[in-house]
Amino acid sequence: MFQETQDTENFQVRSVFGIHGQGQSYPAVQAYNTTFRQRRQVEAVALADMTGWQLDEIYRKEGIDPAGMTKPAQRWQGLWK
């Protein structure tokens, strides 16, 4: 959470990023991993939609294997059906 203050002194930030568990047998980790691929795809599609970037390029940069990923229909494709 960020909070703006009147203090103008320099500061440092520490960020902690979680990496999804691999090889873990905990039920919560298993549930997380089953939906992880779907969430990454939804996030990649949203990024492509907001920025106009190519979805395949986003997959490549994120290290997502595009095999099995469905390409969403473009918005304009639904106009002429």
PDB file as gemmi writes it, atoms N, CA and C in Angstrom:
CRYST1    1.000    1.000    1.000  90.00  90.00  90.00 P 1                      
ATOM      1  N   MET A   1       0.846  -1.166   0.000  1.00  0.00           N  
ATOM      2  CA  MET A   1       0.000   0.000   0.000  1.00  0.00           C  
ATOM      3  C   MET A   1       0.894   1.232   0.000  1.00  0.00           C  
ATOM      4  N   PHE A   2       0.550   2.211  -0.786  1.00  0.00           N  
ATOM      5  CA  PHE A   2       1.302   3.448  -0.867  1.00  0.00           C  
ATOM      6  C   PHE A   2       0.509   4.567  -0.199  1.00  0.00           C  
ATOM      7  N   GLN A   3       1.242   5.431   0.475  1.00  0.00           N  
ATOM      8  CA  GLN A   3       0.615   6.577   1.108  1.00  0.00           C  
ATOM      9  C   GLN A   3       1.471   7.798   0.826  1.00  0.00           C  
ATOM     10  N   GLU A   4       0.864   8.844   0.321  1.00  0.00           N  
ATOM     11  CA  GLU A   4       1.594  10.066   0.028  1.00  0.00           C  
ATOM     12  C   GLU A   4       1.712  10.902   1.295  1.00  0.00           C  
ATOM     13  N   THR A   5       2.921  11.377   1.568  1.00  0.00           N  
ATOM     14  CA  THR A   5       3.156  12.217   2.740  1.00  0.00           C  
ATOM     15  C   THR A   5       3.795  13.529   2.293  1.00  0.00           C  
ATOM     16  N   GLN A   6       3.950  14.442   3.209  1.00  0.00           N  
ATOM     17  CA  GLN A   6       4.589  15.732   2.930  1.00  0.00           C  
ATOM     18  C   GLN A   6       6.108  15.622   2.966  1.00  0.00           C  
ATOM     19  N   ASP A   7       6.632  14.505   3.429  1.00  0.00           N  
ATOM     20  CA  ASP A   7       8.076  14.297   3.535  1.00  0.00           C  
ATOM     21  C   ASP A   7       8.685  14.213   2.139  1.00  0.00           C  
ATOM     22  N   THR A   8       9.698  15.056   1.863  1.00  0.00           N  
ATOM     23  CA  THR A   8      10.329  15.062   0.545  1.00  0.00           C  
ATOM     24  C   THR A   8      11.723  14.453   0.563  1.00  0.00           C  
ATOM     25  N   GLU A   9      12.108  13.817   1.670  1.00  0.00           N  
ATOM     26  CA  GLU A   9      13.416  13.165   1.768  1.00  0.00           C  
ATOM     27  C   GLU A   9      13.439  11.927   0.875  1.00  0.00           C  
ATOM     28  N   ASN A  10      14.637  11.581   0.424  1.00  0.00           N  
ATOM     29  CA  ASN A  10      14.792  10.368  -0.368  1.00  0.00           C  
ATOM     30  C   ASN A  10      14.448   9.138   0.480  1.00  0.00           C  
ATOM     31  N   PHE A  11      14.065   8.086  -0.179  1.00  0.00           N  
ATOM     32  CA  PHE A  11      13.702   6.868   0.528  1.00  0.00           C  
ATOM     33  C   PHE A  11      14.056   5.668  -0.330  1.00  0.00           C  
ATOM     34  N   GLN A  12      14.015   4.511   0.273  1.00  0.00           N  
ATOM     35  CA  GLN A  12      14.266   3.268  -0.437  1.00  0.00           C  
ATOM     36  C   GLN A  12      13.014   2.416  -0.371  1.00  0.00           C  
ATOM     37  N   VAL A  13      12.854   1.575  -1.377  1.00  0.00           N  
ATOM     38  CA  VAL A  13      11.701   0.689  -1.437  1.00  0.00           C  
ATOM     39  C   VAL A  13      12.195  -0.741  -1.549  1.00  0.00           C  
ATOM     40  N   ARG A  14      11.562  -1.616  -0.850  1.00  0.00           N  
ATOM     41  CA  ARG A  14      11.859  -3.038  -0.965  1.00  0.00           C  
ATOM     42  C   ARG A  14      10.602  -3.717  -1.486  1.00  0.00           C  
ATOM     43  N   SER A  15      10.753  -4.453  -2.566  1.00  0.00           N  
ATOM     44  CA  SER A  15       9.623  -5.165  -3.155  1.00  0.00           C  
ATOM     45  C   SER A  15       9.860  -6.658  -3.032  1.00  0.00           C  
ATOM     46  N   VAL A  16       8.828  -7.370  -2.671  1.00  0.00           N  
ATOM     47  CA  VAL A  16       8.898  -8.820  -2.566  1.00  0.00           C  
ATOM     48  C   VAL A  16       7.884  -9.382  -3.548  1.00  0.00           C  
ATOM     49  N   PHE A  17       8.368 -10.212  -4.469  1.00  0.00           N  
ATOM     50  CA  PHE A  17       7.506 -10.811  -5.474  1.00  0.00           C  
ATOM     51  C   PHE A  17       7.389 -12.291  -5.197  1.00  0.00           C  
ATOM     52  N   GLY A  18       6.176 -12.788  -5.210  1.00  0.00           N  
ATOM     53  CA  GLY A  18       5.978 -14.212  -4.992  1.00  0.00           C  
ATOM     54  C   GLY A  18       6.059 -14.978  -6.300  1.00  0.00           C  
ATOM     55  N   ILE A  19       6.653 -16.127  -6.254  1.00  0.00           N  
ATOM     56  CA  ILE A  19       6.736 -17.002  -7.408  1.00  0.00           C  
ATOM     57  C   ILE A  19       5.931 -18.246  -7.086  1.00  0.00           C  
ATOM     58  N   HIS A  20       5.066 -18.625  -7.999  1.00  0.00           N  
ATOM     59  CA  HIS A  20       4.176 -19.752  -7.706  1.00  0.00           C  
ATOM     60  C   HIS A  20       4.987 -21.011  -7.408  1.00  0.00           C  
ATOM     61  N   GLY A  21       4.483 -21.787  -6.468  1.00  0.00           N  
ATOM     62  CA  GLY A  21       5.181 -22.991  -6.028  1.00  0.00           C  
ATOM     63  C   GLY A  21       5.242 -24.059  -7.103  1.00  0.00           C  
ATOM     64  N   GLN A  22       6.360 -24.716  -7.173  1.00  0.00           N  
ATOM     65  CA  GLN A  22       6.531 -25.804  -8.128  1.00  0.00           C  
ATOM     66  C   GLN A  22       6.954 -27.035  -7.354  1.00  0.00           C  
ATOM     67  N   GLY A  23       6.304 -28.146  -7.610  1.00  0.00           N  
ATOM     68  CA  GLY A  23       6.675 -29.382  -6.950  1.00  0.00           C  
ATOM     69  C   GLY A  23       6.163 -29.490  -5.530  1.00  0.00           C  
ATOM     70  N   GLN A  24       5.291 -28.597  -5.115  1.00  0.00           N  
ATOM     71  CA  GLN A  24       4.746 -28.651  -3.764  1.00  0.00           C  
ATOM     72  C   GLN A  24       3.483 -29.499  -3.752  1.00  0.00           C  
ATOM     73  N   SER A  25       3.236 -30.172  -2.640  1.00  0.00           N  
ATOM     74  CA  SER A  25       2.070 -31.045  -2.575  1.00  0.00           C  
ATOM     75  C   SER A  25       0.973 -30.491  -1.673  1.00  0.00           C  
ATOM     76  N   TYR A  26       1.108 -29.251  -1.226  1.00  0.00           N  
ATOM     77  CA  TYR A  26       0.081 -28.677  -0.388  1.00  0.00           C  
ATOM     78  C   TYR A  26      -1.177 -28.416  -1.212  1.00  0.00           C  
ATOM     79  N   PRO A  27      -2.369 -28.659  -0.635  1.00  0.00           N  
ATOM     80  CA  PRO A  27      -3.606 -28.440  -1.407  1.00  0.00           C  
ATOM     81  C   PRO A  27      -3.749 -27.020  -1.940  1.00  0.00           C  
ATOM     82  N   ALA A  28      -3.353 -26.039  -1.164  1.00  0.00           N  
ATOM     83  CA  ALA A  28      -3.480 -24.649  -1.617  1.00  0.00           C  
ATOM     84  C   ALA A  28      -2.575 -24.383  -2.813  1.00  0.00           C  
ATOM     85  N   VAL A  29      -1.385 -24.968  -2.815  1.00  0.00           N  
ATOM     86  CA  VAL A  29      -0.459 -24.789  -3.937  1.00  0.00           C  
ATOM     87  C   VAL A  29      -1.009 -25.474  -5.175  1.00  0.00           C  
ATOM     88  N   GLN A  30      -1.582 -26.639  -5.005  1.00  0.00           N  
ATOM     89  CA  GLN A  30      -2.167 -27.358  -6.139  1.00  0.00           C  
ATOM     90  C   GLN A  30      -3.319 -26.563  -6.742  1.00  0.00           C  
ATOM     91  N   ALA A  31      -4.166 -26.003  -5.903  1.00  0.00           N  
ATOM     92  CA  ALA A  31      -5.289 -25.192  -6.396  1.00  0.00           C  
ATOM     93  C   ALA A  31      -4.778 -23.950  -7.121  1.00  0.00           C  
ATOM     94  N   TYR A  32      -3.734 -23.335  -6.571  1.00  0.00           N  
ATOM     95  CA  TYR A  32      -3.150 -22.154  -7.198  1.00  0.00           C  
ATOM     96  C   TYR A  32      -2.581 -22.492  -8.572  1.00  0.00           C  
ATOM     97  N   ASN A  33      -1.857 -23.592  -8.649  1.00  0.00           N  
ATOM     98  CA  ASN A  33      -1.216 -23.967  -9.910  1.00  0.00           C  
ATOM     99  C   ASN A  33      -2.218 -24.369 -10.983  1.00  0.00           C  
ATOM    100  N   THR A  34      -3.365 -24.906 -10.589  1.00  0.00           N  
ATOM    101  CA  THR A  34      -4.349 -25.297 -11.597  1.00  0.00           C  
ATOM    102  C   THR A  34      -4.978 -24.089 -12.282  1.00  0.00           C  
ATOM    103  N   THR A  35      -5.072 -22.980 -11.580  1.00  0.00           N  
ATOM    104  CA  THR A  35      -5.672 -21.777 -12.173  1.00  0.00           C  
ATOM    105  C   THR A  35      -4.633 -20.772 -12.643  1.00  0.00           C  
ATOM    106  N   PHE A  36      -3.353 -21.040 -12.375  1.00  0.00           N  
ATOM    107  CA  PHE A  36      -2.296 -20.088 -12.703  1.00  0.00           C  
ATOM    108  C   PHE A  36      -2.234 -19.803 -14.198  1.00  0.00           C  
ATOM    109  N   ARG A  37      -2.270 -20.834 -15.017  1.00  0.00           N  
ATOM    110  CA  ARG A  37      -2.188 -20.665 -16.473  1.00  0.00           C  
ATOM    111  C   ARG A  37      -3.352 -19.829 -16.994  1.00  0.00           C  
ATOM    112  N   GLN A  38      -4.544 -20.079 -16.474  1.00  0.00           N  
ATOM    113  CA  GLN A  38      -5.712 -19.309 -16.907  1.00  0.00           C  
ATOM    114  C   GLN A  38      -5.573 -17.845 -16.516  1.00  0.00           C  
ATOM    115  N   ARG A  39      -5.095 -17.585 -15.295  1.00  0.00           N  
ATOM    116  CA  ARG A  39      -4.927 -16.196 -14.863  1.00  0.00           C  
ATOM    117  C   ARG A  39      -3.886 -15.485 -15.699  1.00  0.00           C  
ATOM    118  N   ARG A  40      -2.783 -16.144 -16.013  1.00  0.00           N  
ATOM    119  CA  ARG A  40      -1.748 -15.526 -16.841  1.00  0.00           C  
ATOM    120  C   ARG A  40      -2.294 -15.194 -18.219  1.00  0.00           C  
ATOM    121  N   GLN A  41      -3.125 -16.078 -18.761  1.00  0.00           N  
ATOM    122  CA  GLN A  41      -3.689 -15.814 -20.082  1.00  0.00           C  
ATOM    123  C   GLN A  41      -4.632 -14.612 -20.026  1.00  0.00           C  
ATOM    124  N   VAL A  42      -5.469 -14.553 -19.008  1.00  0.00           N  
ATOM    125  CA  VAL A  42      -6.393 -13.426 -18.871  1.00  0.00           C  
ATOM    126  C   VAL A  42      -5.615 -12.116 -18.729  1.00  0.00           C  
ATOM    127  N   GLU A  43      -4.546 -12.138 -17.937  1.00  0.00           N  
ATOM    128  CA  GLU A  43      -3.731 -10.936 -17.756  1.00  0.00           C  
ATOM    129  C   GLU A  43      -3.031 -10.530 -19.056  1.00  0.00           C  
ATOM    130  N   ALA A  44      -2.544 -11.508 -19.812  1.00  0.00           N  
ATOM    131  CA  ALA A  44      -1.866 -11.212 -21.077  1.00  0.00           C  
ATOM    132  C   ALA A  44      -2.854 -10.625 -22.084  1.00  0.00           C  
ATOM    133  N   VAL A  45      -4.056 -11.174 -22.139  1.00  0.00           N  
ATOM    134  CA  VAL A  45      -5.076 -10.667 -23.056  1.00  0.00           C  
ATOM    135  C   VAL A  45      -5.461  -9.239 -22.669  1.00  0.00           C  
ATOM    136  N   ALA A  46      -5.595  -8.983 -21.370  1.00  0.00           N  
ATOM    137  CA  ALA A  46      -5.933  -7.627 -20.915  1.00  0.00           C  
ATOM    138  C   ALA A  46      -4.820  -6.644 -21.273  1.00  0.00           C  
ATOM    139  N   LEU A  47      -3.567  -7.062 -21.102  1.00  0.00           N  
ATOM    140  CA  LEU A  47      -2.439  -6.202 -21.456  1.00  0.00           C  
ATOM    141  C   LEU A  47      -2.431  -5.902 -22.957  1.00  0.00           C  
ATOM    142  N   ALA A  48      -2.668  -6.926 -23.766  1.00  0.00           N  
ATOM    143  CA  ALA A  48      -2.706  -6.729 -25.215  1.00  0.00           C  
ATOM    144  C   ALA A  48      -3.854  -5.797 -25.603  1.00  0.00           C  
ATOM    145  N   ASP A  49      -4.980  -5.942 -24.935  1.00  0.00           N  
ATOM    146  CA  ASP A  49      -6.145  -5.124 -25.237  1.00  0.00           C  
ATOM    147  C   ASP A  49      -5.900  -3.659 -24.866  1.00  0.00           C  
ATOM    148  N   MET A  50      -5.262  -3.432 -23.733  1.00  0.00           N  
ATOM    149  CA  MET A  50      -5.032  -2.063 -23.274  1.00  0.00           C  
ATOM    150  C   MET A  50      -3.916  -1.357 -24.038  1.00  0.00           C  
ATOM    151  N   THR A  51      -2.909  -2.117 -24.481  1.00  0.00           N  
ATOM    152  CA  THR A  51      -1.739  -1.492 -25.093  1.00  0.00           C  
ATOM    153  C   THR A  51      -1.687  -1.605 -26.607  1.00  0.00           C  
ATOM    154  N   GLY A  52      -2.418  -2.585 -27.167  1.00  0.00           N  
ATOM    155  CA  GLY A  52      -2.344  -2.816 -28.601  1.00  0.00           C  
ATOM    156  C   GLY A  52      -1.160  -3.682 -28.992  1.00  0.00           C  
ATOM    157  N   TRP A  53      -0.438  -4.209 -27.994  1.00  0.00           N  
ATOM    158  CA  TRP A  53       0.697  -5.083 -28.281  1.00  0.00           C  
ATOM    159  C   TRP A  53       0.207  -6.426 -28.798  1.00  0.00           C  
ATOM    160  N   GLN A  54       1.079  -7.113 -29.529  1.00  0.00           N  
ATOM    161  CA  GLN A  54       0.745  -8.433 -30.058  1.00  0.00           C  
ATOM    162  C   GLN A  54       0.738  -9.462 -28.933  1.00  0.00           C  
ATOM    163  N   LEU A  55      -0.314 -10.282 -28.893  1.00  0.00           N  
ATOM    164  CA  LEU A  55      -0.456 -11.280 -27.843  1.00  0.00           C  
ATOM    165  C   LEU A  55       0.683 -12.293 -27.870  1.00  0.00           C  
ATOM    166  N   ASP A  56       1.100 -12.701 -29.065  1.00  0.00           N  
ATOM    167  CA  ASP A  56       2.208 -13.658 -29.162  1.00  0.00           C  
ATOM    168  C   ASP A  56       3.496 -13.078 -28.585  1.00  0.00           C  
ATOM    169  N   GLU A  57       3.710 -11.802 -28.778  1.00  0.00           N  
ATOM    170  CA  GLU A  57       4.911 -11.148 -28.249  1.00  0.00           C  
ATOM    171  C   GLU A  57       4.862 -11.087 -26.716  1.00  0.00           C  
ATOM    172  N   ILE A  58       3.693 -10.826 -26.175  1.00  0.00           N  
ATOM    173  CA  ILE A  58       3.533 -10.815 -24.717  1.00  0.00           C  
ATOM    174  C   ILE A  58       3.807 -12.204 -24.158  1.00  0.00           C  
ATOM    175  N   TYR A  59       3.248 -13.224 -24.795  1.00  0.00           N  
ATOM    176  CA  TYR A  59       3.499 -14.597 -24.348  1.00  0.00           C  
ATOM    177  C   TYR A  59       4.995 -14.899 -24.374  1.00  0.00           C  
ATOM    178  N   ARG A  60       5.675 -14.489 -25.430  1.00  0.00           N  
ATOM    179  CA  ARG A  60       7.108 -14.773 -25.556  1.00  0.00           C  
ATOM    180  C   ARG A  60       7.899 -14.082 -24.448  1.00  0.00           C  
ATOM    181  N   LYS A  61       7.609 -12.813 -24.209  1.00  0.00           N  
ATOM    182  CA  LYS A  61       8.353 -12.065 -23.194  1.00  0.00           C  
ATOM    183  C   LYS A  61       8.062 -12.559 -21.787  1.00  0.00           C  
ATOM    184  N   GLU A  62       6.864 -13.047 -21.559  1.00  0.00           N  
ATOM    185  CA  GLU A  62       6.493 -13.546 -20.235  1.00  0.00           C  
ATOM    186  C   GLU A  62       6.898 -14.995 -20.024  1.00  0.00           C  
ATOM    187  N   GLY A  63       7.398 -15.630 -21.065  1.00  0.00           N  
ATOM    188  CA  GLY A  63       7.794 -17.023 -20.940  1.00  0.00           C  
ATOM    189  C   GLY A  63       6.615 -17.973 -20.909  1.00  0.00           C  
ATOM    190  N   ILE A  64       5.520 -17.547 -21.489  1.00  0.00           N  
ATOM    191  CA  ILE A  64       4.320 -18.378 -21.544  1.00  0.00           C  
ATOM    192  C   ILE A  64       4.361 -19.179 -22.828  1.00  0.00           C  
ATOM    193  N   ASP A  65       4.138 -20.482 -22.722  1.00  0.00           N  
ATOM    194  CA  ASP A  65       4.091 -21.324 -23.912  1.00  0.00           C  
ATOM    195  C   ASP A  65       2.743 -21.106 -24.591  1.00  0.00           C  
ATOM    196  N   PRO A  66       2.739 -20.542 -25.795  1.00  0.00           N  
ATOM    197  CA  PRO A  66       1.468 -20.241 -26.451  1.00  0.00           C  
ATOM    198  C   PRO A  66       0.698 -21.474 -26.903  1.00  0.00           C  
ATOM    199  N   ALA A  67       1.334 -22.636 -26.886  1.00  0.00           N  
ATOM    200  CA  ALA A  67       0.618 -23.859 -27.266  1.00  0.00           C  
ATOM    201  C   ALA A  67      -0.506 -24.097 -26.261  1.00  0.00           C  
ATOM    202  N   GLY A  68      -1.677 -24.258 -26.761  1.00  0.00           N  
ATOM    203  CA  GLY A  68      -2.826 -24.487 -25.895  1.00  0.00           C  
ATOM    204  C   GLY A  68      -3.525 -23.216 -25.455  1.00  0.00           C  
ATOM    205  N   MET A  69      -2.914 -22.075 -25.681  1.00  0.00           N  
ATOM    206  CA  MET A  69      -3.551 -20.809 -25.341  1.00  0.00           C  
ATOM    207  C   MET A  69      -4.500 -20.436 -26.469  1.00  0.00           C  
ATOM    208  N   THR A  70      -5.673 -20.033 -26.127  1.00  0.00           N  
ATOM    209  CA  THR A  70      -6.628 -19.627 -27.145  1.00  0.00           C  
ATOM    210  C   THR A  70      -6.485 -18.137 -27.407  1.00  0.00           C  
ATOM    211  N   LYS A  71      -6.534 -17.776 -28.671  1.00  0.00           N  
ATOM    212  CA  LYS A  71      -6.479 -16.355 -29.009  1.00  0.00           C  
ATOM    213  C   LYS A  71      -7.903 -15.805 -28.961  1.00  0.00           C  
ATOM    214  N   PRO A  72      -8.101 -14.740 -28.216  1.00  0.00           N  
ATOM    215  CA  PRO A  72      -9.450 -14.176 -28.143  1.00  0.00           C  
ATOM    216  C   PRO A  72      -9.820 -13.495 -29.458  1.00  0.00           C  
ATOM    217  N   ALA A  73     -11.107 -13.477 -29.723  1.00  0.00           N  
ATOM    218  CA  ALA A  73     -11.587 -12.792 -30.923  1.00  0.00           C  
ATOM    219  C   ALA A  73     -11.385 -11.294 -30.743  1.00  0.00           C  
ATOM    220  N   GLN A  74     -11.036 -10.633 -31.798  1.00  0.00           N  
ATOM    221  CA  GLN A  74     -10.894  -9.184 -31.761  1.00  0.00           C  
ATOM    222  C   GLN A  74     -12.278  -8.563 -31.643  1.00  0.00           C  
ATOM    223  N   ARG A  75     -12.341  -7.404 -31.032  1.00  0.00           N  
ATOM    224  CA  ARG A  75     -13.640  -6.751 -30.843  1.00  0.00           C  
ATOM    225  C   ARG A  75     -14.362  -6.505 -32.158  1.00  0.00           C  
ATOM    226  N   TRP A  76     -13.620  -6.112 -33.172  1.00  0.00           N  
ATOM    227  CA  TRP A  76     -14.247  -5.773 -34.446  1.00  0.00           C  
ATOM    228  C   TRP A  76     -14.814  -6.996 -35.145  1.00  0.00           C  
ATOM    229  N   GLN A  77     -14.325  -8.202 -34.816  1.00  0.00           N  
ATOM    230  CA  GLN A  77     -14.809  -9.397 -35.498  1.00  0.00           C  
ATOM    231  C   GLN A  77     -16.279  -9.699 -35.162  1.00  0.00           C  
ATOM    232  N   GLY A  78     -16.741  -9.265 -34.007  1.00  0.00           N  
ATOM    233  CA  GLY A  78     -18.119  -9.498 -33.630  1.00  0.00           C  
ATOM    234  C   GLY A  78     -19.097  -8.547 -34.278  1.00  0.00           C  
ATOM    235  N   LEU A  79     -18.594  -7.500 -34.913  1.00  0.00           N  
ATOM    236  CA  LEU A  79     -19.487  -6.500 -35.511  1.00  0.00           C  
ATOM    237  C   LEU A  79     -20.190  -6.999 -36.757  1.00  0.00           C  
ATOM    238  N   TRP A  80     -19.555  -7.894 -37.522  1.00  0.00           N  
ATOM    239  CA  TRP A  80     -20.114  -8.311 -38.798  1.00  0.00           C  
ATOM    240  C   TRP A  80     -20.692  -9.706 -38.775  1.00  0.00           C  
ATOM    241  N   LYS A  81     -21.020 -10.231 -37.625  1.00  0.00           N  
ATOM    242  CA  LYS A  81     -21.618 -11.567 -37.549  1.00  0.00           C  
ATOM    243  C   LYS A  81     -23.109 -11.488 -37.481  1.00  0.00           C  
TER     244      LYS A  81                                                      
END                                                                             
